């Protein structure tokens, strides 16, 4: 029995216009969410992006007609911040915008900007930034050389937007950092399953009682399969059906649909 539905945002629920900072709902989304609610399936939106802090997503999605209950929207930066606080990190250098710095500060961790001559830190956290500079990159590399542990919310190479694929900045930064330091960056976002642990805390559903819906076979689908969830791939984002079905059977989406318009046809939602 499905008790929780975990929806990706970009390419699954909506597409973002990067220049305007607005979202447009994709076909079938509103009816699919209504159908889940009618079946008393709890809804969680889980983006792999760190453009915004979680609280900033709610009104933007609401403007597109997508209503997510308070506390039911997750970002990898928010999951990372919780984990770093639980692990006892007190001072973290963040290379990222408000979407990363705000959750870290709200977790009670001192945020150190990635600048030249920054004080010594316990860890480095990488997120999306519109203002990547050589100074910032050199600062996080130096911090790791000085003993800081590197983390990232996401290292996805790209994601879906209203204008096609957009570069995953934090993934590019992580690659550069690993190249310079020979140190592996620990990732909290998809396809890692840490986010689904948070979904369990929010909804009370075990991963085997979840359906994970997303447009990226390497991220949402891989995360859901690793955790034992039912997985649904949609082709409204970065992958077509052929790409979804090209993965090994044990890593492949259980179901692939053209859009969320067809979600109500699934047996667990009838």
Phi and psi restraints in degrees (value plus and minus 20) as a CYANA .aco file:
   2 UNK   PHI    -103.8   -63.8
   2 UNK   PSI     105.1   145.1
   3 UNK   PHI    -131.1   -91.1
   3 UNK   PSI     -38.7     1.3
   4 UNK   PHI    -164.0  -124.0
   4 UNK   PSI     119.5   159.5
   5 UNK   PHI    -136.4   -96.4
   5 UNK   PSI     104.0   144.0
   6 UNK   PHI    -128.3   -88.3
   6 UNK   PSI      91.1   131.1
   7 UNK   PHI    -125.7   -85.7
   7 UNK   PSI     109.5   149.5
   8 UNK   PHI     -84.2   -44.2
   8 UNK   PSI     139.5   179.5
   9 UNK   PHI    -118.4   -78.4
   9 UNK   PSI     -88.2   -48.2
  10 UNK   PHI     -88.1   -48.1
  10 UNK   PSI      95.9   135.9
  11 UNK   PHI      70.9   110.9
  11 UNK   PSI     -27.7    12.3
  12 UNK   PHI    -139.1   -99.1
  12 UNK   PSI     -80.7   -40.7
  13 UNK   PHI    -106.8   -66.8
  13 UNK   PSI     -57.7   -17.7
  14 UNK   PHI    -176.6  -136.6
  14 UNK   PSI     149.9   189.9
  15 UNK   PHI    -141.5  -101.5
  15 UNK   PSI     118.7   158.7
  16 UNK   PHI    -119.2   -79.2
  16 UNK   PSI     119.1   159.1
  17 UNK   PHI    -110.7   -70.7
  17 UNK   PSI      85.9   125.9
  18 UNK   PHI     -78.8   -38.8
  18 UNK   PSI     -59.7   -19.7
  19 UNK   PHI     -89.4   -49.4
  19 UNK   PSI     -59.1   -19.1
  20 UNK   PHI    -109.6   -69.6
  20 UNK   PSI     -40.7    -0.7
  21 UNK   PHI      49.8    89.8
  21 UNK   PSI      12.6    52.6
  22 UNK   PHI    -142.3  -102.3
  22 UNK   PSI     140.6   180.6
  23 UNK   PHI    -135.4   -95.4
  23 UNK   PSI     129.6   169.6
  24 UNK   PHI    -144.2  -104.2
  24 UNK   PSI     108.0   148.0
  25 UNK   PHI     -85.9   -45.9
  25 UNK   PSI     122.1   162.1
  26 UNK   PHI    -104.9   -64.9
  26 UNK   PSI     142.6   182.6
  27 UNK   PHI     -76.6   -36.6
  27 UNK   PSI     115.1   155.1
  28 UNK   PHI      61.1   101.1
  28 UNK   PSI     -24.0    16.0
  29 UNK   PHI     -83.6   -43.6
  29 UNK   PSI     -70.2   -30.2
  30 UNK   PHI     -83.3   -43.3
  30 UNK   PSI     -61.3   -21.3
  31 UNK   PHI     -87.6   -47.6
  31 UNK   PSI     -57.3   -17.3
  32 UNK   PHI     -84.4   -44.4
  32 UNK   PSI     -63.4   -23.4
  33 UNK   PHI     -85.6   -45.6
  33 UNK   PSI     -59.6   -19.6
  34 UNK   PHI     -83.1   -43.1
  34 UNK   PSI     -59.7   -19.7
  35 UNK   PHI     -84.2   -44.2
  35 UNK   PSI     -59.9   -19.9
  36 UNK   PHI     -82.4   -42.4
  36 UNK   PSI     -64.6   -24.6
  37 UNK   PHI     -84.6   -44.6
  37 UNK   PSI     -56.7   -16.7
  38 UNK   PHI     -83.3   -43.3
  38 UNK   PSI     -50.6   -10.6
  39 UNK   PHI    -110.6   -70.6
  39 UNK   PSI     -13.9    26.1
  40 UNK   PHI      40.5    80.5
  40 UNK   PSI      13.2    53.2
  41 UNK   PHI    -108.7   -68.7
  41 UNK   PSI     103.8   143.8
  42 UNK   PHI     -93.9   -53.9
  42 UNK   PSI     118.2   158.2
  43 UNK   PHI    -127.3   -87.3
  43 UNK   PSI     111.3   151.3
  44 UNK   PHI    -147.8  -107.8
  44 UNK   PSI     110.7   150.7
  45 UNK   PHI    -118.2   -78.2
  45 UNK   PSI     105.7   145.7
  46 UNK   PHI    -150.7  -110.7
  46 UNK   PSI      82.4   122.4
  47 UNK   PHI    -111.4   -71.4
  47 UNK   PSI     132.6   172.6
  48 UNK   PHI    -115.7   -75.7
  48 UNK   PSI     -14.3    25.7
  49 UNK   PHI    -113.5   -73.5
  49 UNK   PSI     136.3   176.3
  50 UNK   PHI    -146.3  -106.3
  50 UNK   PSI      14.5    54.5
  51 UNK   PHI     -80.7   -40.7
  51 UNK   PSI     -64.3   -24.3
  52 UNK   PHI    -148.3  -108.3
  52 UNK   PSI     138.3   178.3
  53 UNK   PHI     -89.3   -49.3
  53 UNK   PSI     134.3   174.3
  54 UNK   PHI     -70.5   -30.5
  54 UNK   PSI     -62.3   -22.3
  55 UNK   PHI     -84.3   -44.3
  55 UNK   PSI     -41.7    -1.7
  56 UNK   PHI    -101.5   -61.5
  56 UNK   PSI     -38.6     1.4
  57 UNK   PHI     -92.7   -52.7
  57 UNK   PSI     -56.2   -16.2
  58 UNK   PHI     -74.3   -34.3
  58 UNK   PSI     -74.2   -34.2
  59 UNK   PHI     -87.2   -47.2
  59 UNK   PSI     -53.1   -13.1
  60 UNK   PHI     -85.9   -45.9
  60 UNK   PSI     -62.5   -22.5
  61 UNK   PHI     -89.7   -49.7
  61 UNK   PSI     -58.2   -18.2
  62 UNK   PHI     -80.6   -40.6
  62 UNK   PSI     -55.8   -15.8
  63 UNK   PHI     -82.1   -42.1
  63 UNK   PSI     -44.8    -4.8
  64 UNK   PHI    -113.5   -73.5
  64 UNK   PSI     -14.8    25.2
  65 UNK   PHI      69.0   109.0
  65 UNK   PSI     -16.2    23.8
  66 UNK   PHI    -118.7   -78.7
  66 UNK   PSI      87.6   127.6
  67 UNK   PHI    -120.0   -80.0
  67 UNK   PSI     101.0   141.0
  68 UNK   PHI    -135.0   -95.0
  68 UNK   PSI     112.6   152.6
  69 UNK   PHI     -83.5   -43.5
  69 UNK   PSI     125.6   165.6
  70 UNK   PHI     -73.4   -33.4
  70 UNK   PSI     117.2   157.2
  71 UNK   PHI      60.8   100.8
  71 UNK   PSI     -19.3    20.7
  72 UNK   PHI    -130.0   -90.0
  72 UNK   PSI       2.9    42.9
  73 UNK   PHI    -145.1  -105.1
  73 UNK   PSI     106.1   146.1
  74 UNK   PHI    -138.3   -98.3
  74 UNK   PSI     125.7   165.7
  75 UNK   PHI    -147.2  -107.2
  75 UNK   PSI     136.6   176.6
  76 UNK   PHI     -83.9   -43.9
  76 UNK   PSI     -49.3    -9.3
  77 UNK   PHI     -87.6   -47.6
  77 UNK   PSI     -59.1   -19.1
  78 UNK   PHI     -85.9   -45.9
  78 UNK   PSI     -60.5   -20.5
  79 UNK   PHI     -85.7   -45.7
  79 UNK   PSI     -61.3   -21.3
  80 UNK   PHI     -82.7   -42.7
  80 UNK   PSI     -63.7   -23.7
  81 UNK   PHI     -80.8   -40.8
  81 UNK   PSI     -64.4   -24.4
  82 UNK   PHI     -80.5   -40.5
  82 UNK   PSI     -64.7   -24.7
  83 UNK   PHI     -85.7   -45.7
  83 UNK   PSI     -62.8   -22.8
  84 UNK   PHI     -85.0   -45.0
  84 UNK   PSI     -58.7   -18.7
  85 UNK   PHI     -84.8   -44.8
  85 UNK   PSI     -61.9   -21.9
  86 UNK   PHI     -85.2   -45.2
  86 UNK   PSI     -49.4    -9.4
  87 UNK   PHI    -105.0   -65.0
  87 UNK   PSI     -22.1    17.9
  88 UNK   PHI      69.8   109.8
  88 UNK   PSI      -6.2    33.8
  89 UNK   PHI     -93.0   -53.0
  89 UNK   PSI     111.1   151.1
  90 UNK   PHI    -124.7   -84.7
  90 UNK   PSI     -51.5   -11.5
  91 UNK   PHI    -155.9  -115.9
  91 UNK   PSI      97.8   137.8
  92 UNK   PHI    -147.5  -107.5
  92 UNK   PSI     110.3   150.3
  93 UNK   PHI    -102.4   -62.4
  93 UNK   PSI     106.3   146.3
  94 UNK   PHI    -132.9   -92.9
  94 UNK   PSI     103.5   143.5
  95 UNK   PHI    -125.6   -85.6
  95 UNK   PSI      75.0   115.0
  96 UNK   PHI     154.4   194.4
  96 UNK   PSI     150.3   190.3
  97 UNK   PHI    -107.9   -67.9
  97 UNK   PSI    -181.8  -141.8
  98 UNK   PHI     -80.0   -40.0
  98 UNK   PSI     -48.5    -8.5
  99 UNK   PHI     -81.4   -41.4
  99 UNK   PSI     -40.8    -0.8
 100 UNK   PHI    -126.6   -86.6
 100 UNK   PSI     -64.3   -24.3
 101 UNK   PHI     -85.8   -45.8
 101 UNK   PSI     -58.5   -18.5
 102 UNK   PHI     -83.5   -43.5
 102 UNK   PSI     -70.8   -30.8
 103 UNK   PHI     -79.9   -39.9
 103 UNK   PSI     -56.7   -16.7
 104 UNK   PHI     -86.0   -46.0
 104 UNK   PSI     -65.4   -25.4
 105 UNK   PHI     -83.9   -43.9
 105 UNK   PSI     -60.0   -20.0
 106 UNK   PHI     -87.0   -47.0
 106 UNK   PSI     -41.3    -1.3
 107 UNK   PHI    -102.8   -62.8
 107 UNK   PSI     -18.7    21.3
 108 UNK   PHI      66.1   106.1
 108 UNK   PSI      -3.1    36.9
 109 UNK   PHI    -120.7   -80.7
 109 UNK   PSI     118.6   158.6
 110 UNK   PHI     -92.4   -52.4
 110 UNK   PSI     104.5   144.5
 111 UNK   PHI    -114.3   -74.3
 111 UNK   PSI     104.1   144.1
 112 UNK   PHI    -128.9   -88.9
 112 UNK   PSI     100.8   140.8
 113 UNK   PHI     -83.6   -43.6
 113 UNK   PSI     131.9   171.9
 114 UNK   PHI    -103.3   -63.3
 114 UNK   PSI      64.8   104.8
 115 UNK   PHI    -152.7  -112.7
 115 UNK   PSI     144.5   184.5
 116 UNK   PHI     -82.3   -42.3
 116 UNK   PSI     122.0   162.0
 117 UNK   PHI      42.7    82.7
 117 UNK   PSI       7.3    47.3
 118 UNK   PHI     -87.0   -47.0
 118 UNK   PSI     132.3   172.3
 119 UNK   PHI     -88.1   -48.1
 119 UNK   PSI     145.0   185.0
 120 UNK   PHI     -84.9   -44.9
 120 UNK   PSI     120.0   160.0
 121 UNK   PHI    -146.7  -106.7
 121 UNK   PSI     143.6   183.6
 122 UNK   PHI    -102.3   -62.3
 122 UNK   PSI     -52.5   -12.5
 123 UNK   PHI    -173.3  -133.3
 123 UNK   PSI     145.2   185.2
 124 UNK   PHI    -141.8  -101.8
 124 UNK   PSI     116.0   156.0
 125 UNK   PHI    -145.0  -105.0
 125 UNK   PSI     106.9   146.9
 126 UNK   PHI    -122.2   -82.2
 126 UNK   PSI     116.3   156.3
 127 UNK   PHI    -164.9  -124.9
 127 UNK   PSI    -195.8  -155.8
 128 UNK   PHI     -92.8   -52.8
 128 UNK   PSI     117.6   157.6
 129 UNK   PHI    -162.5  -122.5
 129 UNK   PSI     120.8   160.8
 130 UNK   PHI    -104.8   -64.8
 130 UNK   PSI     -30.7     9.3
 131 UNK   PHI    -141.5  -101.5
 131 UNK   PSI      27.4    67.4
 132 UNK   PHI     -87.2   -47.2
 132 UNK   PSI     109.4   149.4
 133 UNK   PHI    -147.9  -107.9
 133 UNK   PSI     142.1   182.1
 134 UNK   PHI     -81.9   -41.9
 134 UNK   PSI     -57.7   -17.7
 135 UNK   PHI     -80.8   -40.8
 135 UNK   PSI     -63.0   -23.0
 136 UNK   PHI     -84.7   -44.7
 136 UNK   PSI     -64.0   -24.0
 137 UNK   PHI     -83.1   -43.1
 137 UNK   PSI     -64.2   -24.2
 138 UNK   PHI     -83.7   -43.7
 138 UNK   PSI     -54.0   -14.0
 139 UNK   PHI     -86.1   -46.1
 139 UNK   PSI     -63.3   -23.3
 140 UNK   PHI     -90.9   -50.9
 140 UNK   PSI     -55.3   -15.3
 141 UNK   PHI     -82.8   -42.8
 141 UNK   PSI     -65.4   -25.4
 142 UNK   PHI     -82.6   -42.6
 142 UNK   PSI     -59.6   -19.6
 143 UNK   PHI     -81.1   -41.1
 143 UNK   PSI     -61.0   -21.0
 144 UNK   PHI     -89.8   -49.8
 144 UNK   PSI     -60.0   -20.0
 145 UNK   PHI     -77.7   -37.7
 145 UNK   PSI     -51.7   -11.7
 146 UNK   PHI    -107.2   -67.2
 146 UNK   PSI     -15.8    24.2
 147 UNK   PHI      93.2   133.2
 147 UNK   PSI     -22.9    17.1
 148 UNK   PHI     -90.7   -50.7
 148 UNK   PSI     127.1   167.1
 149 UNK   PHI    -109.9   -69.9
 149 UNK   PSI     108.7   148.7
 150 UNK   PHI    -110.4   -70.4
 150 UNK   PSI     116.3   156.3
 151 UNK   PHI    -154.0  -114.0
 151 UNK   PSI     140.8   180.8
 152 UNK   PHI    -164.6  -124.6
 152 UNK   PSI     128.1   168.1
 153 UNK   PHI     -91.7   -51.7
 153 UNK   PSI     -69.6   -29.6
 154 UNK   PHI    -161.9  -121.9
 154 UNK   PSI     126.9   166.9
 155 UNK   PHI    -145.0  -105.0
 155 UNK   PSI       3.2    43.2
 156 UNK   PHI     -80.6   -40.6
 156 UNK   PSI     115.1   155.1
 157 UNK   PHI     -89.3   -49.3
 157 UNK   PSI     -46.6    -6.6
 158 UNK   PHI    -184.4  -144.4
 158 UNK   PSI     149.5   189.5
 159 UNK   PHI    -170.8  -130.8
 159 UNK   PSI     148.1   188.1
 160 UNK   PHI    -102.7   -62.7
 160 UNK   PSI     122.7   162.7
 161 UNK   PHI    -162.8  -122.8
 161 UNK   PSI     157.8   197.8
 162 UNK   PHI     -85.9   -45.9
 162 UNK   PSI     -36.1     3.9
 163 UNK   PHI    -133.5   -93.5
 163 UNK   PSI       4.4    44.4
 164 UNK   PHI      77.0   117.0
 164 UNK   PSI    -175.1  -135.1
 165 UNK   PHI     -91.6   -51.6
 165 UNK   PSI     121.0   161.0
 166 UNK   PHI    -139.3   -99.3
 166 UNK   PSI     120.9   160.9
 167 UNK   PHI     -84.8   -44.8
 167 UNK   PSI     114.2   154.2
 168 UNK   PHI    -102.4   -62.4
 168 UNK   PSI      77.8   117.8
 169 UNK   PHI     -80.3   -40.3
 169 UNK   PSI     -64.9   -24.9
 170 UNK   PHI     -84.9   -44.9
 170 UNK   PSI     -50.8   -10.8
 171 UNK   PHI     -86.6   -46.6
 171 UNK   PSI     -59.0   -19.0
 172 UNK   PHI     -86.2   -46.2
 172 UNK   PSI     -60.1   -20.1
 173 UNK   PHI     -85.4   -45.4
 173 UNK   PSI     -62.3   -22.3
 174 UNK   PHI     -81.3   -41.3
 174 UNK   PSI     -60.3   -20.3
 175 UNK   PHI     -82.9   -42.9
 175 UNK   PSI     -62.0   -22.0
 176 UNK   PHI     -86.0   -46.0
 176 UNK   PSI     -60.5   -20.5
 177 UNK   PHI     -85.4   -45.4
 177 UNK   PSI     -64.0   -24.0
 178 UNK   PHI     -83.5   -43.5
 178 UNK   PSI     -58.0   -18.0
 179 UNK   PHI     -84.4   -44.4
 179 UNK   PSI     -59.1   -19.1
 180 UNK   PHI    -100.0   -60.0
 180 UNK   PSI     -50.3   -10.3
 181 UNK   PHI    -129.5   -89.5
 181 UNK   PSI     -32.7     7.3
 182 UNK   PHI      36.7    76.7
 182 UNK   PSI      15.3    55.3
 183 UNK   PHI    -143.4  -103.4
 183 UNK   PSI     109.0   149.0
 184 UNK   PHI     -92.5   -52.5
 184 UNK   PSI     113.3   153.3
 185 UNK   PHI    -106.1   -66.1
 185 UNK   PSI     107.7   147.7
 186 UNK   PHI    -103.5   -63.5
 186 UNK   PSI     110.3   150.3
 187 UNK   PHI    -127.9   -87.9
 187 UNK   PSI     118.1   158.1
 188 UNK   PHI    -122.8   -82.8
 188 UNK   PSI     -45.2    -5.2
 189 UNK   PHI    -100.0   -60.0
 189 UNK   PSI    -192.7  -152.7
 190 UNK   PHI     -80.1   -40.1
 190 UNK   PSI     122.8   162.8
 191 UNK   PHI    -110.6   -70.6
 191 UNK   PSI     -10.6    29.4
 192 UNK   PHI     -84.0   -44.0
 192 UNK   PSI     134.0   174.0
 193 UNK   PHI    -115.8   -75.8
 193 UNK   PSI     -13.0    27.0
 194 UNK   PHI     -77.6   -37.6
 194 UNK   PSI     -57.4   -17.4
 195 UNK   PHI     -83.2   -43.2
 195 UNK   PSI     -54.2   -14.2
 196 UNK   PHI     -92.1   -52.1
 196 UNK   PSI     -45.7    -5.7
 197 UNK   PHI     -83.3   -43.3
 197 UNK   PSI     -59.9   -19.9
 198 UNK   PHI     -87.4   -47.4
 198 UNK   PSI     -58.0   -18.0
 199 UNK   PHI     -79.6   -39.6
 199 UNK   PSI     -61.5   -21.5
 200 UNK   PHI     -79.6   -39.6
 200 UNK   PSI     -63.3   -23.3
 201 UNK   PHI     -83.1   -43.1
 201 UNK   PSI     -55.2   -15.2
 202 UNK   PHI     -96.5   -56.5
 202 UNK   PSI     -63.2   -23.2
 203 UNK   PHI    -125.2   -85.2
 203 UNK   PSI     -40.0     0.0
 204 UNK   PHI      61.8   101.8
 204 UNK   PSI     -17.9    22.1
 205 UNK   PHI    -110.7   -70.7
 205 UNK   PSI     115.6   155.6
 206 UNK   PHI     -92.6   -52.6
 206 UNK   PSI     131.2   171.2
 207 UNK   PHI     -72.1   -32.1
 207 UNK   PSI     -51.5   -11.5
 208 UNK   PHI     -92.2   -52.2
 208 UNK   PSI     -28.8    11.2
 209 UNK   PHI    -127.0   -87.0
 209 UNK   PSI      -3.5    36.5
 210 UNK   PHI    -133.8   -93.8
 210 UNK   PSI     134.2   174.2
 211 UNK   PHI    -136.4   -96.4
 211 UNK   PSI     112.6   152.6
 212 UNK   PHI    -130.3   -90.3
 212 UNK   PSI     104.3   144.3
 213 UNK   PHI    -139.1   -99.1
 213 UNK   PSI     106.1   146.1
 214 UNK   PHI    -181.7  -141.7
 214 UNK   PSI     149.5   189.5
 215 UNK   PHI    -122.4   -82.4
 215 UNK   PSI     -21.9    18.1
 216 UNK   PHI    -138.9   -98.9
 216 UNK   PSI      91.9   131.9
 217 UNK   PHI     -84.7   -44.7
 217 UNK   PSI     -41.4    -1.4
 218 UNK   PHI    -105.9   -65.9
 218 UNK   PSI     -34.8     5.2
 219 UNK   PHI    -132.6   -92.6
 219 UNK   PSI    -102.0   -62.0
 220 UNK   PHI     -80.6   -40.6
 220 UNK   PSI     -66.0   -26.0
 221 UNK   PHI     -86.8   -46.8
 221 UNK   PSI     -64.3   -24.3
 222 UNK   PHI     -82.6   -42.6
 222 UNK   PSI     -61.9   -21.9
 223 UNK   PHI     -81.1   -41.1
 223 UNK   PSI     -68.6   -28.6
 224 UNK   PHI     -83.3   -43.3
 224 UNK   PSI     -62.5   -22.5
 225 UNK   PHI     -84.4   -44.4
 225 UNK   PSI     -60.6   -20.6
 226 UNK   PHI     -80.2   -40.2
 226 UNK   PSI     -55.1   -15.1
 227 UNK   PHI    -108.7   -68.7
 227 UNK   PSI     -30.6     9.4
 228 UNK   PHI      71.7   111.7
 228 UNK   PSI      -3.4    36.6
 229 UNK   PHI    -105.9   -65.9
 229 UNK   PSI     141.5   181.5
 230 UNK   PHI     -92.8   -52.8
 230 UNK   PSI     118.4   158.4
 231 UNK   PHI    -144.8  -104.8
 231 UNK   PSI     118.8   158.8
 232 UNK   PHI    -148.1  -108.1
 232 UNK   PSI     102.9   142.9
 233 UNK   PHI    -116.6   -76.6
 233 UNK   PSI     119.6   159.6
 234 UNK   PHI    -140.1  -100.1
 234 UNK   PSI     124.6   164.6
 235 UNK   PHI    -119.8   -79.8
 235 UNK   PSI       5.8    45.8
 236 UNK   PHI    -110.4   -70.4
 236 UNK   PSI     -16.9    23.1
 237 UNK   PHI    -140.4  -100.4
 237 UNK   PSI    -133.7   -93.7
 238 UNK   PHI    -117.8   -77.8
 238 UNK   PSI     -29.2    10.8
 239 UNK   PHI    -147.5  -107.5
 239 UNK   PSI     122.5   162.5
 240 UNK   PHI    -115.7   -75.7
 240 UNK   PSI     156.8   196.8
 241 UNK   PHI     -81.2   -41.2
 241 UNK   PSI     -56.8   -16.8
 242 UNK   PHI     -82.4   -42.4
 242 UNK   PSI     -60.1   -20.1
 243 UNK   PHI     -87.6   -47.6
 243 UNK   PSI     -64.5   -24.5
 244 UNK   PHI     -75.8   -35.8
 244 UNK   PSI     -65.4   -25.4
 245 UNK   PHI    -100.8   -60.8
 245 UNK   PSI     -23.4    16.6
 246 UNK   PHI    -101.0   -61.0
 246 UNK   PSI     -30.4     9.6
 247 UNK   PHI    -100.9   -60.9
 247 UNK   PSI     135.1   175.1
 248 UNK   PHI     -74.1   -34.1
 248 UNK   PSI     131.0   171.0
 249 UNK   PHI     -75.5   -35.5
 249 UNK   PSI     -58.5   -18.5
 250 UNK   PHI     -98.9   -58.9
 250 UNK   PSI     -24.2    15.8
 251 UNK   PHI    -134.1   -94.1
 251 UNK   PSI     -20.4    19.6
 252 UNK   PHI    -107.3   -67.3
 252 UNK   PSI     128.2   168.2
 253 UNK   PHI     -77.2   -37.2
 253 UNK   PSI     118.5   158.5
 254 UNK   PHI     -84.7   -44.7
 254 UNK   PSI     -54.9   -14.9
 255 UNK   PHI    -159.1  -119.1
 255 UNK   PSI     120.6   160.6
 256 UNK   PHI    -142.4  -102.4
 256 UNK   PSI     107.5   147.5
 257 UNK   PHI    -147.5  -107.5
 257 UNK   PSI     134.1   174.1
 258 UNK   PHI     -86.1   -46.1
 258 UNK   PSI     -54.0   -14.0
 259 UNK   PHI    -182.3  -142.3
 259 UNK   PSI     155.5   195.5
 260 UNK   PHI     -91.6   -51.6
 260 UNK   PSI     -26.3    13.7
 261 UNK   PHI     -78.2   -38.2
 261 UNK   PSI     -52.9   -12.9
 262 UNK   PHI    -109.5   -69.5
 262 UNK   PSI     -20.0    20.0
 263 UNK   PHI     -83.3   -43.3
 263 UNK   PSI     -55.5   -15.5
 264 UNK   PHI     -88.1   -48.1
 264 UNK   PSI     -31.6     8.4
 265 UNK   PHI    -100.1   -60.1
 265 UNK   PSI     -31.1     8.9
 266 UNK   PHI     -92.8   -52.8
 266 UNK   PSI     120.7   160.7
 267 UNK   PHI     -76.9   -36.9
 267 UNK   PSI     -57.5   -17.5
 268 UNK   PHI     -90.1   -50.1
 268 UNK   PSI     -32.6     7.4
 269 UNK   PHI    -129.3   -89.3
 269 UNK   PSI     -24.6    15.4
